[in-house]
Amino acid sequence: MTPDMFRYIGAAVAIGIGAIGPGIGIGMAVRGAMEAMGRNPEAAGDIRTTMIIGAALAEAVAIYAFVIAIIIKFT
């Protein structure tokens, strides 16, 4: 086993685990937003705005995981 193999495995694990949480979180947020909009259509604009902000913050976590994976791979 060479050190390069460990770097590749570490990068794969970092992005793999780092993408699971945001994926689940965004899915749950969209589901909750759709249910809320179905119950209260008048508040759809506010719900959508809050959902988009939350999804962007969750996506930032996935981007951080990607950056860490790139750092692991190339250093």
N, C-alpha and C positions, 0 to 999 in steps of 0.2 A: 504494500500500500504506500503510495506516494503522498506527499503533502498536498499535491494538486487535487487528488481524489477527495480528500477531506474538505477542501475549499468548495469544490463543486457540490458535494453533498450538503455542506453547511448552507450554501446559497440556496439550494433547492428547498431545504427545510425551512429556511427563513421566509421565503416568499410563499411557500405552501401554507404554513401555519399563519403567516401574516395576512393572507387573503381570505381565510375561512371566516374569521370574526366579522370583518366588514361586509362580506357577502351575506352572511346570516342577518346581520344588523340592518342592512339596507332592505332586505326582503321583509323583515318584520316591520320596519318603519312604513314601507309602502302598503303592506297589508293593513296595518292600523289606520293609515291615512285614508285608504279606500273605504274601510268600514265607517270611519268617522264622517266622511263625505256622504256616504249612503244614509246615515242617520240624520245628518244636519247639512243639507245641500247649500244653505245660505252662507255657511262658514267655509265653503270650499276654497276660496282664495287664500284665507289665512292658514288653513290646514296645509295647502299645497306649498305655500312659502316656507312654513316651518319644516315640512318634510324635505324640501330641497336643501335647506340649510343643514339639516341633520344628515342627509345622505352625503353632502359634500364633506362634512367633518368625518364621517365614517370612511369615506374614500381616501381622505388624507392619511389615515392609518395604513391603508394598503399601499399608498405611495411611499410612506416611511419604510415599510417592510421591503419594498422593492429597492429602495436606496441602500438599505442595509445589505440586501442580497448582492447588489452590485459591488458594494465596498468589500464584502467578504470574498467575492470571486476575483477581484482584481488587485487585492493587496496581499 
